[in-house]
C-alpha cells in the first residue's frame, strides 16, 4: 500500500465533539473510537439516530460541532468544525455515515 492509498478494511479513527445546544462551552457528546471504515460508518449512523431522538436536538439552538475521521494511514478523510443548529447535527452525521458506508465514496484516493 502506498502512502497515497488507504484501505477501508484497516482501522480508521473518528472523534465527534458536540456542545450542549444553547451552551457552547458545555460538552454534550464527546465520542471517539477506531474500527474498520464500515464500523465507523455504523457508529456515526447510530450517533445520528440517537441525537435525532434527543429532545434537546429538536430545537434551533446552536451547538459547537466537530467531527474528524482519519483513514488507515492517518490521512484526514473528513474534518468539519462549525456552529450548527442542534437539529442539523443528526442530518450532517447521517450524511457522513452514508458516505463512509460506500467504499468508493469513503476513499476517493483509490
N, C-alpha and C positions, 0 to 999 in steps of 0.2 A: 504494500500500500504506500503510495507516495504522500508527501506532506500536503498535497492539494486535494487528496481524496480521503473521505471518511467512510466508515462502514456503519450502516444502520443497525447491524446486529451486535456491535460492541457497545460498551456503556457510554451513554450520554449523561450529562448533568443538567439539572434545572434548579432555579430558585425563583420563587414568586413572593413578593412582599406587597401587602396591601394595608393601607392605614384605615382606621375606623372612618366610616362615612361621616363627614362633618367635623372630624378632628384629625387633621393631617399629621399631627405629631404622635398620635397613639396607635400602636400596631394593632391590626385586626387579624390578619393572616400572614404568616411567615413560614413558608414550607420550602424544603429543598430535598433533593434525593438524586439518585443515579439509577440508570437502568437502560435497557435497550430502547431504541427510538420508539418502538411501539408501546413500551411500558410508560415512557414519558408522556406520550400522547394520551394514553388511557388515564394516567394520573391527572393531567391537566383537564381532560374531559370531566373526570369525577369532581375536581375542584370547581369547575364551571357549573356543574349541576348543583353542587352544594350551595354555592354562592347565589345561584338563581332562586333557591328556596329560602334563603335568609331574608327575614323581614327587613333588615337594615339595608339590603341591597335593592329594595324596591323603589327607593326614592331617588331624587335628583341631587342629593347631597354629594359633594365632591370627595374623592379619596385619592391618595397618592398610590400609584400603581407602578410596580417594577417587575419585569419578567426577563430573565436571562436564561438561555438554553445554549449549551456548548455540546458540540458533536464529539465523537470518539477520539479525536486528536486535539481537542481543546479549542477549536475554532468556534467563534460565536455564530451559531446557526440562527439565533433570534435574540434581539435585545431591544427592549422597549421600556421607556420610563415616561410617565405622563401623569397629569391630573385628569381624572375621568369622573363622570357621574357614576355613582356606585352601581346603578342599573346597567351600565355599559360593560362593566368588568367581566361578567359571565359570558357575554357575547364575544368579547375580544379573546378570552381564554378558549372558548369553544372553537373559534376560527383557527387559532394556533394549533390546537389539538387535531383538528381536521387536516391541516396542512402536514403535520408530523405523521399522521396515520397513513399518508400516501407517500411511500418511499421516494418516488420521483420528485415530489414537491418538497419533501423534507431535506433532501440532499441534492441541490441543483448542481453541485460540482462534479457529479458522476458523469 
